[in-house]
Amino acid sequence: MGLALLLLGCGKMGGAMARGWLASGTVDRVVIVDPHRTSDPVIASDGRVFWVPEVAALDAPGALDAVILAVKPQMMDGALAALAPKLTGTPLILSIAAGKTIAYFRQYFAAALPLVRAMPNLPAAIGRGVTVCVATDGTSPAHQQLATELLSACGAVEWVDDEKLIDAVTALSGGGPAYVFALIEAMTEAGIAVGLAPDLAGRLARVTVAGAGELVHQSDLPASTLRENVCSPGGTTIEAIKVLMGPEGWQPIVTRAITAATRRAEALGS
């Protein structure tokens, strides 16, 4: 028998997960609570999907295997206050809301309910992201496996044992796509500086970063080995790498940037 799920919020992340669940064939029923009906034909036309415009309109949802919280953080208070009294049994509570801690969710859900906090990143919206999870002590291995299966619809899944590490995760993989986009911008400007037309420089930077990312995705080799494979002794690339990996190059800058983001995540969560 397939899974019965309740999805609170069907934006980019929620929608990506729902498409993955429906395609997997492992779900019998997905109740989606969102005021805006999706235009995605995969979701809208599936007979296993039941749409409810708001939590207040949700009748007793029946037996559920998991409740997935994917609404915007600023909307979470009202949604959980209305949802919690309607739940029965012990479904997995799985949150992908940024900045909302386990202690926050315990204000609404009983300690007996298994709870997983997850931090996805932007590429999860196209099934190529990475999500890092932490579970409460009372969450069973079976419930953790269920969380992994549900989140795998959006890409890779990793686990940490200490919730405090979610701040570092937020800084590294959560914000990581923005750093890569900034790299594309910097490469574009550098190409313009050495004589390329702006449009051409932009296209070359975008396709180069996308292709390099796909090579990393498909390869088991460390990034350092992939880098070395591009660098011929005495060639042009090694000259650029000497600058980028020098004392004033990328590493100290990236470390400072991710440290700053981690500290900000800690402050926002306190």
Secondary structure, DSSP 8 states (H G I E B T S, - for coil): --EEEEEE--SHHHHHHHHHHHHHT-EEEEEEE-SS----HHHHT-TTEEEESSGGG-----S-SEEEE-S-GGGHHHHHHHHGGG--S--EEEE--TT--HHHHHTTS-TTS-EEEEE--GGGGGT-EEEEEEE-TT--HHHHHHHHHHHGGGEEEEE-S-TTHHHHHIIIIITHHHHHHHHHHHHHHHHHHTT--HHHHHHHHHHHHHHHHHHHHH--S-HHHHHHHH--TTSHHHHHHHHHTSTTSHHHHHHHHHHHHHHHHHHHH-
